[in-house]
Amino acid sequence: MASTRDRALDAALALVGEQGIRALTHARVDERAGLPKGSASNWFRTRDALVAGVVAWLAEAERAEFAAAAAPPVETPEQFIEALSTMIAFQTGPRASRTRARYALFLEGAGDPELLAPLLTQRRLFVEWTIALLGRIGARSPDEAARALMAAGDGLALHRVTVDPDAEIRPIVERAVRACLD
């Protein structure tokens, strides 16, 4: 059974993903988690502490999920396109609420590197993974290619979780990956 703190953080993350950052209050977290009034504030005394807790919780959850993913080896551009397409489909389908929460938390923490540190660390790990894979499949400048590919992927993910959840993924990913290899 999840601890009170974990239940509060899961509820907080769901609130941000479903209703936006303004929905994040101690009372709403308690209600959403089915906890007695005041439970969330016992763990997170201020709203800033609650936001910081959610940021760290999200980064930890994503890092664990990424590490546990049993991804097939990527040795070709086609395999990379498939892996990225699958990842974006997952992040904008079953994990759409969490993806919206991540964007909301990035915006909430804009200009606050300390608050964003857990998410930025997580992102760096993903960038390093992307650079390594781009190098393996033949990108001449994997660092530069990773920046372009991450921008395209972020744009596609944001579009799918805000405007068009049915937007095609694979054609865009394929075009972006092929451009990174030219």
MDAnalysis code that builds the backbone (N, CA, C; Angstrom):
import MDAnalysis as mda
import numpy as np

u = mda.Universe.empty(546, n_residues=182, atom_resindex=np.repeat(np.arange(182), 3), trajectory=True)
u.add_TopologyAttr("name", ["N", "CA", "C"] * 182)
u.add_TopologyAttr("resid", np.arange(1, 183))
u.add_TopologyAttr("resname", ["MET", "ALA", "SER", "THR", "ARG", "ASP", "ARG", "ALA", "LEU", "ASP", "ALA", "ALA", "LEU", "ALA", "LEU", "VAL", "GLY", "GLU", "GLN", "GLY", "ILE", "ARG", "ALA", "LEU", "THR", "HIS", "ALA", "ARG", "VAL", "ASP", "GLU", "ARG", "ALA", "GLY", "LEU", "PRO", "LYS", "GLY", "SER", "ALA", "SER", "ASN", "TRP", "PHE", "ARG", "THR", "ARG", "ASP", "ALA", "LEU", "VAL", "ALA", "GLY", "VAL", "VAL", "ALA", "TRP", "LEU", "ALA", "GLU", "ALA", "GLU", "ARG", "ALA", "GLU", "PHE", "ALA", "ALA", "ALA", "ALA", "ALA", "PRO", "PRO", "VAL", "GLU", "THR", "PRO", "GLU", "GLN", "PHE", "ILE", "GLU", "ALA", "LEU", "SER", "THR", "MET", "ILE", "ALA", "PHE", "GLN", "THR", "GLY", "PRO", "ARG", "ALA", "SER", "ARG", "THR", "ARG", "ALA", "ARG", "TYR", "ALA", "LEU", "PHE", "LEU", "GLU", "GLY", "ALA", "GLY", "ASP", "PRO", "GLU", "LEU", "LEU", "ALA", "PRO", "LEU", "LEU", "THR", "GLN", "ARG", "ARG", "LEU", "PHE", "VAL", "GLU", "TRP", "THR", "ILE", "ALA", "LEU", "LEU", "GLY", "ARG", "ILE", "GLY", "ALA", "ARG", "SER", "PRO", "ASP", "GLU", "ALA", "ALA", "ARG", "ALA", "LEU", "MET", "ALA", "ALA", "GLY", "ASP", "GLY", "LEU", "ALA", "LEU", "HIS", "ARG", "VAL", "THR", "VAL", "ASP", "PRO", "ASP", "ALA", "GLU", "ILE", "ARG", "PRO", "ILE", "VAL", "GLU", "ARG", "ALA", "VAL", "ARG", "ALA", "CYS", "LEU", "ASP"])
u.atoms.positions = np.array([
    [0.841, -1.185, 0.000],
    [0.000, 0.000, 0.000],
    [0.884, 1.246, 0.000],
    [0.507, 2.222, -0.809],
    [1.292, 3.447, -0.932],
    [1.187, 4.268, 0.350],
    [2.275, 4.948, 0.667],
    [2.275, 5.812, 1.841],
    [1.382, 7.029, 1.594],
    [1.050, 7.716, 2.666],
    [0.252, 8.937, 2.564],
    [0.945, 9.944, 1.659],
    [2.249, 10.066, 1.819],
    [3.027, 11.002, 0.998],
    [2.939, 10.620, -0.484],
    [3.122, 9.340, -0.788],
    [3.054, 8.877, -2.174],
    [1.669, 9.108, -2.759],
    [0.648, 8.821, -1.971],
    [-0.727, 9.045, -2.447],
    [-0.961, 10.533, -2.728],
    [-0.433, 11.384, -1.862],
    [-0.580, 12.829, -2.065],
    [0.139, 13.264, -3.341],
    [1.338, 12.754, -3.558],
    [2.096, 13.139, -4.753],
    [1.457, 12.605, -6.027],
    [0.962, 11.391, -6.004],
    [0.248, 10.859, -7.170],
    [-0.970, 11.722, -7.487],
    [-1.709, 12.083, -6.447],
    [-2.897, 12.925, -6.640],
    [-2.510, 14.308, -7.167],
    [-1.450, 14.869, -6.626],
    [-0.993, 16.194, -7.063],
    [-0.591, 16.171, -8.532],
    [0.140, 15.142, -8.912],
    [0.573, 15.021, -10.303],
    [-0.633, 14.882, -11.226],
    [-1.602, 14.077, -10.829],
    [-2.815, 13.917, -11.631],
    [-3.580, 15.233, -11.745],
    [-3.680, 15.973, -10.666],
    [-4.377, 17.268, -10.706],
    [-3.715, 18.220, -11.693],
    [-2.394, 18.317, -11.628],
    [-1.679, 19.218, -12.530],
    [-1.859, 18.766, -13.975],
    [-1.781, 17.483, -14.224],
    [-1.918, 16.961, -15.579],
    [-3.314, 17.107, -16.153],
    [-4.316, 17.045, -15.302],
    [-5.700, 17.099, -15.765],
    [-6.305, 18.498, -15.719],
    [-5.894, 19.298, -14.711],
    [-6.546, 20.589, -14.521],
    [-5.601, 21.793, -14.553],
    [-4.315, 21.524, -14.660],
    [-3.354, 22.618, -14.720],
    [-2.775, 22.954, -13.359],
    [-1.756, 23.776, -13.368],
    [-0.998, 24.100, -12.161],
    [-1.846, 24.846, -11.129],
    [-2.832, 25.603, -11.579],
    [-3.685, 26.333, -10.629],
    [-4.519, 25.409, -9.756],
    [-4.754, 24.199, -10.215],
    [-5.539, 23.236, -9.443],
    [-4.749, 22.660, -8.270],
    [-3.457, 22.917, -8.240],
    [-2.601, 22.325, -7.214],
    [-2.718, 23.090, -5.898],
    [-3.580, 22.588, -5.027],
    [-3.705, 23.118, -3.668],
    [-3.673, 21.938, -2.707],
    [-3.311, 22.216, -1.488],
    [-3.259, 21.157, -0.486],
    [-4.630, 20.495, -0.318],
    [-5.678, 21.316, -0.249],
    [-7.029, 20.776, -0.051],
    [-7.449, 19.872, -1.206],
    [-7.153, 20.286, -2.432],
    [-7.523, 19.460, -3.583],
    [-6.715, 18.170, -3.625],
    [-5.467, 18.246, -3.234],
    [-4.640, 17.043, -3.193],
    [-5.223, 16.064, -2.175],
    [-5.552, 16.549, -0.982],
    [-6.141, 15.684, 0.041],
    [-7.421, 15.037, -0.470],
    [-8.270, 15.836, -1.079],
    [-9.542, 15.320, -1.590],
    [-9.318, 14.272, -2.670],
    [-8.445, 14.586, -3.633],
    [-8.178, 13.679, -4.750],
    [-7.573, 12.362, -4.265],
    [-6.710, 12.438, -3.254],
    [-6.034, 11.250, -2.743],
    [-6.877, 10.484, -1.729],
    [-8.006, 11.068, -1.342],
    [-8.837, 10.418, -0.326],
    [-8.182, 10.439, 1.041],
    [-7.464, 11.520, 1.320],
    [-6.749, 11.662, 2.588],
    [-7.483, 12.625, 3.511],
    [-7.275, 12.501, 4.818],
    [-7.866, 13.474, 5.744],
    [-7.343, 14.882, 5.454],
    [-8.184, 15.865, 5.713],
    [-7.777, 17.259, 5.514],
    [-6.492, 17.545, 6.279],
    [-5.600, 18.244, 5.615],
    [-4.334, 18.617, 6.225],
    [-3.204, 17.621, 5.984],
    [-3.505, 16.499, 5.371],
    [-2.462, 15.482, 5.147],
    [-1.354, 15.988, 4.239],
    [-1.726, 16.573, 3.102],
    [-0.706, 17.056, 2.165],
    [0.156, 18.139, 2.800],
    [-0.458, 19.008, 3.605],
    [0.330, 20.079, 4.217],
    [1.233, 19.556, 5.329],
    [0.953, 18.371, 5.846],
    [1.889, 17.773, 6.801],
    [3.199, 17.415, 6.119],
    [3.132, 16.991, 4.868],
    [4.324, 16.638, 4.111],
    [4.952, 17.838, 3.425],
    [4.107, 18.741, 2.945],
    [4.562, 19.889, 2.153],
    [3.921, 21.139, 2.749],
    [4.673, 21.841, 3.579],
    [4.111, 22.944, 4.363],
    [3.593, 24.102, 3.515],
    [4.229, 24.365, 2.402],
    [3.832, 25.497, 1.556],
    [3.485, 24.993, 0.159],
    [2.867, 25.856, -0.618],
    [2.574, 25.480, -2.000],
    [3.876, 25.270, -2.775],
    [4.872, 26.127, -2.529],
    [6.166, 25.959, -3.199],
    [6.778, 24.594, -2.878],
    [6.652, 24.168, -1.622],
    [7.166, 22.845, -1.245],
    [6.374, 21.751, -1.949],
    [5.077, 21.944, -2.113],
    [4.248, 20.973, -2.819],
    [4.652, 20.894, -4.289],
    [4.853, 22.030, -4.925],
    [5.289, 22.045, -6.328],
    [6.641, 21.355, -6.455],
    [7.569, 21.674, -5.567],
    [8.898, 21.043, -5.608],
    [8.783, 19.538, -5.400],
    [7.900, 19.123, -4.521],
    [7.688, 17.697, -4.298],
    [7.159, 16.994, -5.534],
    [6.234, 17.647, -6.235],
    [5.667, 17.065, -7.453],
    [6.732, 16.984, -8.547],
    [7.545, 18.004, -8.675],
    [8.631, 17.992, -9.673],
    [9.562, 16.812, -9.406],
    [9.997, 16.658, -8.182],
    [10.907, 15.558, -7.840],
    [10.228, 14.204, -8.051],
    [8.964, 14.102, -7.684],
    [8.196, 12.861, -7.839],
    [8.078, 12.477, -9.312],
    [7.765, 13.441, -10.154],
    [7.637, 13.189, -11.586],
    [8.968, 12.722, -12.174],
    [10.035, 13.421, -11.850],
    [11.355, 13.046, -12.378],
    [11.736, 11.643, -11.919],
    [11.482, 11.327, -10.666],
    [11.798, 10.002, -10.136],
    [10.980, 8.920, -10.852],
    [9.700, 9.178, -11.054],
    [8.835, 8.200, -11.730],
    [9.290, 7.970, -13.167],
    [9.610, 9.045, -13.868],
    [10.031, 8.907, -15.257],
    [11.394, 8.238, -15.371],
    [12.291, 8.548, -14.460],
    [13.617, 7.922, -14.480],
    [13.480, 6.416, -14.245],
    [12.653, 6.031, -13.301],
    [12.451, 4.608, -13.018],
    [11.805, 3.904, -14.209],
    [10.832, 4.557, -14.820],
    [10.156, 3.962, -15.977],
    [11.112, 3.823, -17.162],
    [11.920, 4.846, -17.389],
    [12.880, 4.833, -18.490],
    [13.925, 3.731, -18.266],
    [14.405, 3.611, -17.039],
    [15.417, 2.602, -16.724],
    [14.849, 1.189, -16.843],
    [13.584, 1.030, -16.519],
    [12.961, -0.297, -16.537],
    [12.488, -0.715, -17.929],
    [12.408, 0.237, -18.842],
    [11.908, -0.079, -20.182],
    [12.841, -1.088, -20.853],
    [12.251, -2.138, -21.315],
    [13.028, -3.171, -22.001],
    [13.003, -2.874, -23.494],
    [13.727, -1.841, -23.870],
    [13.746, -1.427, -25.265],
    [14.658, -2.345, -26.072],
    [14.195, -2.699, -27.254],
    [15.071, -3.511, -28.112],
    [16.284, -2.678, -28.536],
    [17.384, -3.325, -28.888],
    [18.567, -2.567, -29.301],
    [18.270, -1.737, -30.561],
    [18.855, -0.568, -30.586],
    [18.675, 0.328, -31.724],
    [19.991, 0.419, -32.465],
    [19.999, -0.096, -33.683],
    [21.213, -0.112, -34.492],
    [21.017, 0.541, -35.852],
    [19.760, 0.795, -36.237],
    [19.477, 1.342, -37.561],
    [18.551, 2.547, -37.437],
    [18.533, 3.407, -38.455],
    [17.588, 4.518, -38.433],
    [16.136, 4.041, -38.277],
    [15.789, 2.962, -38.946],
    [14.414, 2.448, -38.867],
    [14.053, 2.036, -37.438],
    [14.975, 1.389, -36.759],
    [14.732, 0.995, -35.364],
    [14.604, 2.228, -34.463],
    [15.413, 3.256, -34.747],
    [15.338, 4.481, -33.955],
    [14.002, 5.175, -34.186],
    [13.569, 5.248, -35.433],
    [12.273, 5.857, -35.753],
    [11.157, 5.116, -35.027],
    [11.217, 3.807, -35.041],
    [10.204, 2.999, -34.356],
    [10.225, 3.242, -32.850],
    [11.419, 3.266, -32.262],
    [11.544, 3.478, -30.815],
    [10.996, 4.847, -30.407],
    [11.372, 5.893, -31.141],
    [10.883, 7.235, -30.809],
    [9.387, 7.359, -31.039],
    [8.894, 6.787, -32.109],
    [7.453, 6.843, -32.386],
    [6.669, 6.156, -31.280],
    [7.151, 5.006, -30.849],
    [6.495, 4.270, -29.765],
    [6.528, 5.074, -28.470],
    [7.665, 5.687, -28.180],
    [7.810, 6.476, -26.961],
    [6.863, 7.679, -26.968],
    [6.799, 8.381, -28.092],
    [5.919, 9.548, -28.172],
    [4.456, 9.112, -28.081],
    [4.111, 7.999, -28.715],
    [2.737, 7.493, -28.623],
    [2.379, 7.178, -27.174],
    [3.300, 6.596, -26.434],
    [3.052, 6.264, -25.030],
    [2.917, 7.531, -24.187],
    [3.845, 8.480, -24.385],
    [3.834, 9.710, -23.590],
    [2.632, 10.610, -23.888],
    [2.063, 10.467, -25.068],
    [0.927, 11.325, -25.442],
    [-0.390, 10.552, -25.487],
    [-0.335, 9.278, -25.166],
    [-1.533, 8.438, -25.091],
    [-1.779, 8.085, -23.638],
    [-1.334, 6.895, -23.216],
    [-1.558, 6.481, -21.828],
    [-0.949, 7.428, -20.786],
    [0.119, 8.112, -21.129],
    [0.781, 9.036, -20.197],
    [0.528, 10.513, -20.539],
    [-0.535, 10.803, -21.262],
    [-0.805, 12.189, -21.677],
    [-0.953, 13.132, -20.488],
    [-1.648, 12.698, -19.466],
    [-1.831, 13.560, -18.297],
    [-0.490, 13.890, -17.655],
    [0.365, 12.898, -17.533],
    [1.680, 13.137, -16.940],
    [2.518, 14.052, -17.832],
    [2.388, 13.897, -19.142],
    [3.129, 14.756, -20.063],
    [2.655, 16.201, -19.933],
    [1.337, 16.406, -19.834],
    [0.826, 17.768, -19.614],
    [1.356, 18.329, -18.303],
    [1.406, 17.490, -17.274],
    [1.929, 17.938, -15.979],
    [3.391, 18.359, -16.114],
    [4.182, 17.570, -16.856],
    [5.599, 17.913, -17.032],
    [5.742, 19.281, -17.678],
    [4.978, 19.536, -18.742],
    [5.057, 20.845, -19.397],
    [4.624, 21.951, -18.441],
    [3.544, 21.736, -17.700],
    [3.067, 22.744, -16.747],
    [4.120, 23.031, -15.684],
    [4.781, 21.983, -15.207],
    [5.803, 22.169, -14.173],
    [7.047, 22.855, -14.729],
    [7.416, 22.545, -15.965],
    [8.535, 23.272, -16.596],
    [8.214, 24.759, -16.682],
    [6.997, 25.084, -17.081],
    [6.606, 26.487, -17.184],
    [6.534, 27.144, -15.810],
    [6.006, 26.442, -14.835],
    [5.915, 26.975, -13.472],
    [7.304, 27.283, -12.919],
    [8.267, 26.446, -13.258],
    [9.611, 26.622, -12.731],
    [10.550, 27.415, -13.612],
    [10.030, 27.965, -14.704],
    [10.884, 28.753, -15.599],
    [11.589, 29.833, -14.786],
    [12.880, 29.876, -14.911],
    [13.650, 30.872, -14.175],
    [14.045, 30.412, -12.777],
    [13.686, 29.189, -12.398],
    [14.048, 28.657, -11.085],
    [14.796, 27.331, -11.260],
    [16.099, 27.421, -11.556],
    [16.877, 26.208, -11.827],
    [16.851, 25.202, -10.678],
    [16.764, 25.680, -9.455],
    [16.735, 24.765, -8.309],
    [15.457, 23.929, -8.319],
    [14.329, 24.562, -8.605],
    [13.063, 23.836, -8.674],
    [13.083, 22.827, -9.811],
    [13.627, 23.239, -10.938],
    [13.621, 22.377, -12.119],
    [14.735, 21.335, -12.144],
    [15.653, 21.398, -11.204],
    [16.815, 20.501, -11.234],
    [16.458, 19.028, -11.459],
    [15.469, 18.474, -10.762],
    [15.160, 17.059, -11.013],
    [14.691, 16.796, -12.447],
    [13.868, 17.676, -12.990],
    [13.397, 17.487, -14.367],
    [14.513, 17.721, -15.371],
    [15.374, 18.672, -15.096],
    [16.486, 18.940, -16.006],
    [17.486, 17.787, -16.002],
    [17.693, 17.172, -14.849],
    [18.564, 16.000, -14.779],
    [17.970, 14.869, -15.609],
    [16.674, 14.641, -15.448],
    [16.000, 13.604, -16.215],
    [16.116, 13.885, -17.709],
    [15.921, 15.127, -18.092],
    [16.007, 15.481, -19.510],
    [17.421, 15.255, -20.042],
    [18.422, 15.611, -19.240],
    [19.809, 15.400, -19.665],
    [20.079, 13.925, -19.946],
    [19.552, 13.051, -19.119],
    [19.725, 11.608, -19.344],
    [19.106, 11.198, -20.676],
    [17.944, 11.743, -20.983],
    [17.292, 11.415, -22.250],
    [18.074, 11.992, -23.429],
    [18.595, 13.194, -23.273],
    [19.404, 13.806, -24.333],
    [20.656, 12.962, -24.578],
    [21.309, 12.526, -23.518],
    [22.508, 11.689, -23.668],
    [22.172, 10.384, -24.390],
    [21.047, 9.780, -24.053],
    [20.590, 8.560, -24.725],
    [20.374, 8.836, -26.211],
    [19.728, 9.967, -26.516],
    [19.444, 10.337, -27.902],
    [20.735, 10.592, -28.671],
    [21.670, 11.302, -28.079],
    [22.959, 11.573, -28.733],
    [23.675, 10.268, -29.049],
    [23.715, 9.361, -28.081],
    [24.399, 8.075, -28.295],
    [23.755, 7.294, -29.431],
    [22.427, 7.264, -29.465],
    [21.750, 6.521, -30.522],
    [21.937, 7.182, -31.880],
    [21.878, 8.497, -31.929],
    [22.107, 9.190, -33.201],
    [23.517, 8.925, -33.715],
    [24.500, 8.921, -32.821],
    [25.867, 8.595, -33.227],
    [25.963, 7.176, -33.760],
    [25.280, 6.267, -33.101],
    [25.324, 4.857, -33.508],
    [24.702, 4.641, -34.885],
    [23.676, 5.419, -35.224],
    [23.002, 5.192, -36.514],
    [23.528, 6.097, -37.628],
    [24.586, 6.885, -37.344],
    [25.251, 7.586, -38.422],
    [25.136, 9.095, -38.491],
    [24.618, 9.748, -37.467],
    [24.565, 11.210, -37.499],
    [25.981, 11.770, -37.450],
    [26.283, 12.714, -38.330],
    [27.628, 13.315, -38.365],
    [27.874, 14.208, -37.166],
    [26.816, 14.853, -36.699],
    [26.920, 15.725, -35.534],
    [25.804, 15.350, -34.553],
    [26.019, 14.293, -33.767],
    [24.958, 13.795, -32.889],
    [24.428, 14.825, -31.887],
    [25.315, 15.698, -31.359],
    [24.853, 16.713, -30.402],
    [23.858, 17.675, -31.055],
    [24.241, 18.183, -32.208],
    [23.372, 19.109, -32.937],
    [22.085, 18.408, -33.378],
    [22.228, 17.202, -33.867],
    [21.060, 16.441, -34.309],
    [20.109, 16.175, -33.144],
    [20.645, 15.884, -31.974],
    [19.799, 15.621, -30.802],
    [18.986, 16.860, -30.425],
    [19.606, 18.038, -30.485],
    [18.860, 19.274, -30.174],
    [17.693, 19.457, -31.133],
    [17.948, 19.236, -32.423],
    [16.877, 19.388, -33.415],
    [15.793, 18.335, -33.211],
    [16.199, 17.113, -32.975],
    [15.238, 16.034, -32.796],
    [14.416, 16.222, -31.524],
    [15.041, 16.668, -30.462],
    [14.315, 16.919, -29.208],
    [13.295, 18.037, -29.402],
    [13.664, 19.065, -30.141],
    [12.716, 20.156, -30.403],
    [11.524, 19.653, -31.203],
    [11.786, 18.845, -32.216],
    [10.693, 18.288, -33.015],
    [9.817, 17.367, -32.171],
    [10.435, 16.523, -31.374],
    [9.679, 15.605, -30.519],
    [8.859, 16.331, -29.480],
    [9.450, 17.355, -28.853],
    [8.704, 18.145, -27.867],
    [7.521, 18.855, -28.521],
    [7.758, 19.402, -29.707],
    [6.666, 20.076, -30.415],
    [5.537, 19.121, -30.754],
    [5.883, 17.943, -31.221],
    [4.875, 16.943, -31.555],
    [4.119, 16.495, -30.308],
    [4.838, 16.233, -29.235],
    [4.187, 15.807, -27.990],
    [3.252, 16.894, -27.465],
    [3.730, 18.127, -27.451],
    [2.884, 19.234, -26.978],
    [1.643, 19.373, -27.850],
    [1.796, 19.256, -29.139],
    [0.667, 19.339, -30.061],
    [-0.349, 18.237, -29.769],
    [0.139, 17.033, -29.542],
    [-0.769, 15.901, -29.296],
    [-1.496, 16.003, -27.953],
    [-0.855, 16.533, -26.922],
    [-1.518, 16.591, -25.609],
    [-2.341, 17.857, -25.409],
    [-2.262, 18.791, -26.374],
    [-3.036, 20.020, -26.212],
    [-4.029, 20.281, -27.338],
    [-3.659, 19.964, -28.571],
    [-4.458, 20.365, -29.718],
    [-5.077, 19.182, -30.454],
    [-4.263, 18.219, -30.811],
    [-4.713, 17.125, -31.675],
    [-4.165, 15.789, -31.182],
    [-4.900, 15.108, -30.289],
    [-4.398, 13.848, -29.750],
    [-4.230, 12.750, -30.791],
    [-4.822, 12.938, -31.960],
    [-4.724, 11.932, -33.015],
    [-3.711, 12.288, -34.101],
    [-2.939, 13.342, -33.875],
    [-1.940, 13.735, -34.877],
    [-0.997, 12.569, -35.138],
    [-0.660, 12.374, -36.392],
    [0.251, 11.288, -36.759],
    [1.618, 11.507, -36.129],
    [2.226, 10.418, -35.764],
    [3.533, 10.485, -35.102],
    [4.642, 10.040, -36.039],
    [4.534, 8.847, -36.561],
    [5.627, 8.236, -37.313],
    [6.127, 9.089, -38.488],
    [5.247, 9.666, -39.322],
    [5.781, 10.459, -40.439],
    [6.634, 11.646, -39.973],
    [6.239, 12.256, -38.880],
    [6.996, 13.406, -38.374],
    [8.326, 12.943, -37.787],
    [8.280, 11.883, -37.009],
    [9.509, 11.348, -36.420],
    [10.461, 10.888, -37.529],
    [9.915, 10.210, -38.522],
    [10.765, 9.728, -39.609],
    [11.437, 10.893, -40.332],
    [10.684, 11.929, -40.641],
    [11.260, 13.095, -41.319],
    [12.349, 13.743, -40.462],
    [12.073, 13.876, -39.160],
    [13.052, 14.510, -38.262],
    [14.328, 13.666, -38.149],
    [14.175, 12.354, -37.989],
    [15.354, 11.490, -37.875],
    [16.147, 11.508, -39.183],
    [15.468, 11.396, -40.305],
    [16.181, 11.412, -41.584],
    [16.922, 12.736, -41.784],
    [16.315, 13.839, -41.382],
    [16.988, 15.139, -41.481],
    [18.239, 15.185, -40.598],
    [18.177, 14.536, -39.453],
    [19.337, 14.487, -38.555],
    [20.483, 13.674, -39.142],
    [20.167, 12.806, -40.087],
    [21.198, 11.959, -40.675],
    [21.739, 12.512, -41.980],
    [21.094, 13.533, -42.540],
    [21.554, 14.127, -43.803],
    [22.805, 14.953, -43.604],
])
